[in-house]
Structures are given as structure tokens and as C-alpha cells.
Amino acid sequence: MTEIWRMISQRLLLGVLTLFIISVVIFGATELLPGDLARELLGQSATPETLAALREQLGLNESAPVRYWNWLTGVMQGDFGMSMATKMPISELVGTRLGNTLFLAFYAAALAVPFSLLLGVLAALWRNSIFDRASNALALTAISFPEFFVAYILILWLSQSGLFPSMVRITDTTSMGERLYMAFLPALTLTLVVTAHMMRMTRAAIINLLASPYIEMARLKGMSPMRVVLRHAVPNALSPIINVVALNLAYLITGVVVVEVVFVYPGLGQLMIDAVSNRDIAVVQAIALIFAAAYVLLNLLADVLSTITNPRLMHRK
Amino acid sequence: MTNHLIGQGGMTRRGILKSGAAFTAAGLILPAGMAMAQAEPVRGGTLRIGFNSGSTVDNYDPGVWDTNFVQVFAQARHNYLTEIAADGSLVGEVAESWEASPDATTWTLTIRQGITFHSGGTVTADDVIASINYHRGPDSTSAAKPIVDPIVEITSDGPNTVIVTLNGGNADFPFLMSDYHLPIMPAREGTIDPTSSDGCGPYQVDDFEPGISATLSRHSGYWKTDRAHFDGLLLLAIPDPVARQNALLTGEVDVINQLDLTTVSLMDRNPSIRVISVTGNQHFCFPMDTRAGPFNDNNVRLALKHALDRQEMVDKILDGYGTVGNDNPIGPTQKYYADDLPVNSYDPDKAKFYLNEAGLTSLDVSLWVAEAGFTGATDSGSLYAERAAAADINITVERAPNDGYWSNVWMAKPWAASYWGGRATCDWMFSTAYASGAPWNESYWENERFNTLLLQGRSELDEAIRGEVYHEMQTIVSKEGGTVIPMFASFVMGVSNAVATPDVVGANWDLDGFRCVERWWFA
């Protein structure tokens, strides 16, 4: 068990280092973008005078390293600072959006993970059957279309007929039931997009194991195919499955910008686009760190879980 | 198409006003069979509007508003000194009446009594002064600073009179006070609070999530009895055009702005919605840097003005939702619009002639475009290049990124795409973008006669003389100006049939001059 704890703490330290490097890269990248916050705020109506006055107010006249250092020291003290463009605390700005994004991610995961694992197991079980081929073909079709196309098709079929709303409007007073109803189409879109990956990995991992001698032994003992797969194959196939599920979860949190735009879903992705186009660096940094942290933590979780589920790794000699 | 009528028929604004029906036919495209007669407005319902804009940076500071979402949101909360009515005339709002000194340098405004802020108090001269002063002074970051800069002094004479002294005569001063940056907000210790939503407009804010939505409810003490018919408003930011159209088609919203022109004919087929198209002052243009060659030679500019097919651009880029521009930024619905100017038509021979006059046999120029300049700018550039080739003018279309377009390309490259939402008066438009030394004189154009006329027209109170002055100015700008203005783009909106609109929809800005929240109602 100490092994695990050592691994976790090691990985967390590395994770913090990763986040630091990412913050430097993001800051550098946003510095390279043309124009600055003052310019973007004033837009076409900027005059040299008003620009200078606004830059002074926003503290944009400091050099880039100084601005980065100010930001970093703030973050070290747990203060992500104020959004310069909106003059709101970033924690407040990002908080509700993060909640919305996580809600959609977990909603989609709650649909997609059981669905694709089930499909994967069944496809492995009935290998080369009509069911296997059909589910493979459908899942691959769904993943081959761009997300926005899947979303538009769903809107055409399910929304223009009045079954589900085409846009998501979540407020503080929206009940859980309403939320689930309104966010169904975006969650379904994401489910269709991520299913193929998880399902095919599950199928491949199990089929791979089905050729091994101990499975043959189990079959020779006269076990039912279902029992062979669930009791003997799946536990040993967990490691790759956990990894692919974690990767897809991270994608559901960080990669859903397009779906957010199509369904007018107020999530982190839209906020990040907005912040980039406004050159609101502090907000971009905060969101980039959240996205990076999601990847780091989910990968860590996947590693820990696959270690725990694998006795060979748990009890290393 | 009916909406070409104004541009080609050469109707004056006066002529249009004489027959309201003609204006409706020209300004609006209504599906056949749509009842034109509207019933009396009725109160009730929540109007839901989907906007093409809306960002987390949106806020209550009047100095920075520049997108439809905040502009309509502002008109919903606030009243202004004056209002541009749907027919383009000026009516009083917070200012009940106004009077100018003979040289138009001193203006005395009478403040309407009995207007209340959402927070309680009544509107007084002090509130007006504080609201205007907020945009003045060296520390001002307001986009309206150039508008209020000519104000030398602003004082009150009792609670209901404001006296404004300008550094030079300006007959259009009351027009300028309708600018969307200049709402009347309550004075707090001599200035206004730019973080407060408080105003004296028709609706008060219940909730505002920048970049997502705003909800408002009717201000019970609103002074206008025949306006603001909705109980509440829901303003939604839906930047994606397809998502916005879906929202209208599925009944999530009642009104959307900026329909995608490539699919508008499909939208029009839907029986439950209608498309409203209004031709106003919004125009798309290609300003040239006239300080340097080749554009410092007017012959080159004329050659380029004759080297594009304007009607084709209106048909292909705007899908017919617009009118042909004649390198004159004054829109056909404006009071002093010169309808008899010779047209800068597509004529490769003429373009070649002017090239020869400039001592050239062919011309190689680059035109910088981005969709940020205006929607369709890249396609317009290609079309321009295609047509200009016939006149031995080789235009290289340089695609620029939308990001930072207004800082790195516009007014920085010698020839680039740009647009203007338009201004309500000749003087306003000319002094913003064509006057010598104006910060947004995007073509860096200097014309002595033009600048003299500009000053003369500004302080002239006699309408006939003003008419002559502005006619000559429009002639000059069309023939010598540094800006190619190929088209005036209509404001194209989608409206659910549940929403009723007045016969005349304002053309000065999008969504009925940003006033749909106050002028429209549920049928």
C-alpha cells in the first residue's frame, strides 16, 4: 500500500510541475497574440488617447515577466485574481461555469461509460456476429462525424419536433429534473462521440484475453460464455479499459467547446474562447490550469485504479 | 427585390415620409399574405431575443458598449436625452425640448419632469450633467469621448434646465445626444456609477450573467404610457448563427438578429416566422490610405471605384439584402441624402481611362480582408479582384486573421475592409470618419473644401443651406473620397409571428434602432 501512496505523491508533485510549465506556455502564447486587452475592449472605437488611459488603468504597461510574476504569486496564495476584462473575481466567474461543465461531463459519462462497456462486452462475447458488426459500424459512424454535425442531426430529429430543447438555459433555480431534460441532447451528442473509443477498447482487450490458456481452461470446465467473460476475462482487461475511460472523461471536460457552442451551453469552453478573444489572460490561465489539472488527476486516478486492480503491480517483488 | 426600391428609385427621405406605405414596402420584406395592418399594441408577455453577440466582458459601463447585446440591453434599462424615431426624425426623451443660440454653440435643454429611476429618485439636471461628464475629461476611456469633447461647459439652471456650451456651432447637437453611449444615469457625488444597472428606462434588471443572458422586468413607474409593452425581457447571447436560427425555429426565442444571409431564404419558408429586413446606414467599405501612393492620386481611386460590380456584390454577398453604395457614406433614408449623384458604375474602360490619367497602364494593389471587417469581406475581395482584372487592375486579396484585425490591419495596411454601423446625421458620419484629423478617418483623407463645408454645415441652422452644403460634400466624397463603399447592408432579423412590429421599423441600428424592446409587442 505504501507503494501506492508514494506513487500518488510523486505523481502529484510532477503534476504541479506540469501545471507550472503549462502556465508559462499559455502566458507566452497569449503574449504572442496580436492586440491586447485594452485594444480588444475598445475595439474599432479605440483612439490612442483612450487606449493609453485604459492601459494605465489595467496595468498593462508593466513588462510581461512582471505581469506573470504578479499572477504567479497570487496563485501561490490561492488567489486567482480578478478578471481584468470583467472586473469580477475569477473564482466567481469560473465557478458556475466549471459546475456546468462538470455536470455535462458527468451526465455524458453516466450515459456513455455503462453503455459502451456493455456494448464492448457483448460485442466480444458475440464476436463476428451481426450484433458485433452492427454496433461496431454504428459506433464508428458516430465517431467519424464531426461533433457539430451529430449535434445538428440530433436537433433536426429530436428538437425541431419539439421533444427536446435545442438550447440549454440553466439558472440557479433550475431543478435537477429540468437540467437533465435540457442537457439531454448535448449529453447524447457527447455519448455518441466517445462511445466508439471505449467500446472498441473494451472489445479488443477482452478478445485478446479470450485466446489465453486460462480462459480455455475455464471454458473446458464447462462455464457459460457470459461467466467466462465477466468473471475471468473482464477483471484482467480492466487496466486498458480504465485508461481509455479516464482519457475520455478528460476529453468530456476539456474538449466539448463545439458542443457547448451549438447548444448555447454556458460552460468553461465558451468562457475560454471568450477570454482568449478578449485577451483576458488571467481567465485563460485559470481555465487552462483547470483543464490541465483534469488531465493530470484523471490520468493519476487511472494509474492508481489499474495498479490496484492488477495484483502483479500491487505486489511487486 | 422590393428593398432595392429606395436605392434605385432614388426616393428621398421626405418622399418616404409622405407615404408611410411606400416605406414599408421598401424597408420591410414581408411574406405574401402577411397581414400588414397591426392591431393596437397590447401589454404582456416576456420577449426573448437571441443576439449574435454577448461576451463575459459585457458590463454596465456606458463608455465601452459596442455590441448588439449590450446596446439593446442599454436601451432596455436607460433613457437618453433624445431618441431617433423609427422614421429617422429626432424626438425628445429625457430632454423634453431644446433650443439653440443663433450660432448653435449654446444649447438649452429642458428636462422632462416626472421621470423616475428604478431606484426611486426623479431625474434632474444634475443627473444629466453627471451622465455627460462621465465621458469627458483627459482620464475618460469612453468611446463617446469624441462626441462630448466639443462640450466646453455644461451647467444647470434650476433642476430642469441644462445649458451646454460647445467650442463651435453644431446644429446636430441634439442628435448626438441620442448616442447609445450616453444614457442618463443617477448622479452619485457628481458622477455616475458605471457598475450600476440603475436607469430611468422601461425595464429594470433582475439578473445579468455577462456572456450568457440578462433578465429584466418592466419598470412600474415608467413615464411613457404608450411604450414598453412587455412585462419582461430575456436577452440571450447566441453567437453561433445556426444555434441562433435553431433557437428561433424551435421556439426557444421570439426574435433573433443577424440572420445568416446564405440560409435566409430557407428561413423565410417557415410559416411560423417572418424575416424583417431594413436598409439603413450600415455600410461595408474598403478605405484606402490616401497619404501614400498609389492611393494619393485621385485617378487611381476613381479607377478602383469603377472597377467593381456593386450590384453583383449586393446580389452575391448580401443575397439581395442591401442596396448599392455610391462611395457615399450617407444612407438613402437620411434627411440630406443626395439622390441625384452620378453613379460610380462598373466600367472597366472608364477605370482604364483613369489609370491612364494617372500615368499607369496597369495597377497592382493588395487588399486586406477578414470576416472581422465585415461578414463576407473575403468573398467581396475575391469578387472585386475578379472584376477589376478586366481593367488591368490586379488586386491581391490578403486574408488577415480576425484576431486583432482592428489594431493590426485596419488603418494600418494601405487598403483594407471595414464597416460602419452608420450615423444618424451627415455631420456625425463625416466628422467621425472623413474629417481631417478625426481619429477614425480611416482613409487619412484630407480635402480642404470638404473640411470647410463640414464646419459650415455644422453650425448652420437654416435647413435649405445645410441641404446644399451636404449635397456638395456628398458629391466630393463620392468623387474624391478615399473610401470605396460598394454596398449598404440591411439589418436582417427573424421574428416569430407572435411578435407584432409597428409599420415602420427603425433603420438607424439593428433591431428597430435597438428599441425593439420598447416598440414591439405580442400580437
Interface residues (C-beta under 8 A of the other chain):
Chain A: L33 P34 G35 R39 L41 L42 G43 Q44 S45 A46 T47 P48 E49 T50 A53 L54 Q57 S83 A85 T86 K87 L93 Y152 I155 S159 Q160 G162 P165 S166 M167 R169 T171 V261 V262 F263 V264 P266 Q270 L271 D274 A275 S277 N278 D280 V283
Chain B: S55 T56 V57 N59 V64 D66 P138 D139 S140 T141 S142 A143 K145 P146 T195 D207 E209 P210 G211 I212 S213 L236 A237 I238 P239 D240 V242 A243 N246 A247 L249 T250 G251 E252 P401 D403 G404 W406 S407 N408 W410 S418 P439 W440
